[in-house]
Amino acid sequence: MYKVNLSMEISPYKSDESVRSAILAKISVDGRIANAHVRVGVLNGIAHLVGEVDTLIKRTAAEDIARQVKGVRGVVNRIAAPGAPSPAREINLDLKNDQ
């Protein structure tokens, strides 16, 4: 898709679905979490991670992977892991405006 800015230049931007696909692709090849049960959704550039893993390292790895994808403005990590905060209670967003 394209959007037109005020100077009438056409610039490409990443749709939520393309960002989601990029996150899933990176997760699928990362040896730390490739077989983890993590679901990903993206809405307005905010990645929502849900699922369950067996270590905090895997939980953090999933979040780190999502943050590195171009077009991600923030991450809501609701992946359950031993020792992690309750997925329903903690949301940490460090929103980025640059895409």
C-alpha positions as CSV (number, residue, x, y, z in Angstrom):
1,M,0.0,0.0,0.0
2,Y,1.0,3.6,-0.4
3,K,0.1,6.8,1.3
4,V,0.4,10.3,-0.1
5,N,2.0,13.0,2.1
6,L,1.4,16.7,1.8
7,S,4.2,17.2,-0.7
8,M,2.4,14.7,-3.0
9,E,5.3,12.2,-2.9
10,I,4.3,8.6,-2.7
11,S,6.0,6.6,0.0
12,P,5.6,2.9,0.8
13,Y,4.7,1.9,4.4
14,K,4.4,-1.5,6.1
15,S,0.9,-2.8,6.7
16,D,0.2,-4.5,10.0
17,E,-0.1,-7.8,8.2
18,S,3.3,-7.4,6.6
19,V,4.8,-6.5,10.0
20,R,3.1,-9.6,11.5
21,S,4.5,-11.8,8.7
22,A,8.0,-10.4,9.2
23,I,7.8,-11.1,13.0
24,L,6.6,-14.7,12.4
25,A,9.3,-15.3,9.9
26,K,12.0,-14.2,12.3
27,I,10.6,-16.2,15.1
28,S,10.4,-19.3,13.0
29,V,14.1,-19.3,12.2
30,D,15.4,-18.3,15.7
31,G,16.7,-21.3,17.4
32,R,15.8,-20.0,20.9
33,I,12.0,-19.9,20.2
34,A,11.3,-21.5,16.8
35,N,9.2,-24.2,18.4
36,A,7.6,-22.1,21.0
37,H,3.9,-21.6,21.1
38,V,3.8,-17.9,20.5
39,R,1.0,-16.1,18.6
40,V,1.5,-12.7,17.1
41,G,-0.9,-9.9,16.2
42,V,-0.2,-6.4,15.0
43,L,-2.5,-3.4,15.2
44,N,-1.4,0.1,14.3
45,G,2.3,-1.0,14.5
46,I,1.9,-2.4,18.0
47,A,2.9,-6.1,18.1
48,H,0.9,-8.2,20.6
49,L,2.7,-11.4,21.7
50,V,0.6,-14.2,23.4
51,G,1.4,-17.7,24.3
52,E,3.4,-19.8,26.8
53,V,7.1,-20.6,27.0
54,D,9.2,-22.5,29.5
55,T,11.8,-19.8,30.3
56,L,12.1,-16.1,30.7
57,I,14.9,-16.1,28.2
58,K,12.5,-17.4,25.5
59,R,9.9,-14.8,26.5
60,T,12.5,-12.0,26.2
61,A,13.8,-13.4,22.9
62,A,10.4,-13.2,21.4
63,E,10.0,-9.6,22.4
64,D,13.5,-8.7,21.2
65,I,12.8,-10.2,17.8
66,A,9.5,-8.3,17.5
67,R,11.1,-5.0,18.4
68,Q,13.8,-5.4,15.7
69,V,11.2,-5.6,12.9
70,K,10.9,-2.5,10.9
71,G,7.4,-1.0,11.3
72,V,7.0,-2.1,14.9
73,R,6.2,0.9,17.1
74,G,5.9,-1.0,20.4
75,V,5.4,-4.5,21.8
76,V,2.8,-5.9,24.3
77,N,4.3,-9.0,25.7
78,R,1.7,-11.3,27.2
79,I,3.7,-14.5,26.9
80,A,3.4,-16.6,30.0
81,A,6.7,-18.0,31.5
82,P,7.8,-19.1,34.9
83,G,8.8,-16.0,36.9
84,A,7.3,-13.6,34.4
85,P,4.7,-11.0,35.5
86,S,1.1,-12.1,34.9
87,P,0.4,-11.6,31.2
88,A,-2.8,-9.7,32.0
89,R,-1.2,-7.3,34.4
90,E,1.9,-5.8,32.7
91,I,2.2,-3.8,29.5
92,N,5.4,-2.0,28.7
93,L,5.3,0.2,25.6
94,D,8.2,2.2,24.4
95,L,6.4,3.6,21.3
96,K,8.5,4.6,18.3
97,N,7.2,7.0,15.7
98,D,9.8,6.2,13.1
99,Q,8.9,3.5,10.6
